[in-house]
Amino acid sequence: MEFIARKILKPAEQATACAVVTVSGKTLSETANVLNKAAGGLLAATVKRGDLKGGLGAVLMVQAPAGLKFQRVLLVNRGKSRD
C-alpha cells in the first residue's frame, strides 16, 4: 500500500479534535514546543507546574488551549531522556 502526502501543514495550523504530543521528564518534544509557542506557553507551564503526574505512560488532557485549532492536547510522558 502506498501513501502520498498531498499537503503538509505546520502542527499549530492543524484542526483536529485532539493532538497527541510527548514529554520527556519536564522537557517538551519538538512538536509539543511548536504547539506550546502557539498556545502562549500553556503546555510548558502545565508540565513545569507538575500537572502531568506519574512516570512513563502518564497522560494529561489539556482542554481547548487558546491559540490552537485543537479542541484538546494530550500530553504523554515518554519517561526521562537518556541524554
C-alpha positions in Angstrom: 0.0 0.0 0.0 1.3 3.4 -0.9 0.6 6.6 0.9 1.2 10.0 -0.6 1.2 13.2 1.4 -0.9 15.8 -0.5 -0.4 18.7 1.8 1.9 19.2 4.8 0.8 21.7 7.4 2.6 23.1 10.4 1.4 21.4 13.6 -0.1 24.6 15.0 -2.2 25.0 11.8 -3.8 21.6 12.0 -7.5 21.5 13.0 -8.4 18.3 14.8 -10.3 17.1 17.9 -7.1 16.1 19.8 -3.4 16.5 19.2 -1.1 14.0 20.9 2.4 15.1 21.9 5.1 13.7 24.1 7.0 15.0 27.2 10.3 13.5 28.5 10.6 14.4 32.2 9.7 18.1 32.0 11.0 18.6 28.5 8.5 19.0 25.7 9.1 17.2 22.4 9.8 19.3 19.3 6.2 19.2 18.2 5.0 20.0 21.7 7.3 23.0 21.7 5.7 24.3 18.4 2.3 23.9 19.9 3.4 25.4 23.2 4.6 28.6 21.5 1.3 28.9 19.6 -0.6 28.4 22.9 1.4 31.2 24.7 3.5 28.8 26.8 0.5 26.9 28.3 1.9 23.4 27.7 5.3 24.2 29.3 3.7 25.9 32.2 1.4 22.9 32.8 4.3 20.5 32.8 6.6 22.7 34.9 3.8 23.1 37.5 3.7 19.3 37.9 0.2 18.7 36.5 1.5 15.7 34.5 1.9 13.3 37.4 3.4 9.9 37.1 6.2 8.4 35.1 6.4 6.6 31.8 2.9 6.4 30.1 1.3 9.0 32.3 -1.1 11.3 30.4 -2.8 14.7 30.8 -5.5 16.2 28.7 -5.4 19.9 28.2 -8.8 21.2 27.2 -9.3 23.9 24.5 -5.9 25.6 24.5 -6.2 29.2 23.3 -4.1 29.9 20.2 -4.6 26.4 18.7 -7.2 24.9 16.5 -7.3 21.8 18.6 -10.1 21.0 21.0 -7.7 19.2 23.2 -4.0 18.4 23.5 -3.0 15.1 25.1 0.4 15.2 26.8 2.0 11.7 27.1 5.0 11.1 29.3 7.6 9.0 27.5 9.9 8.8 30.5 13.1 10.6 31.3 15.5 11.3 28.5 18.8 9.3 28.4 20.8 12.2 27.0 
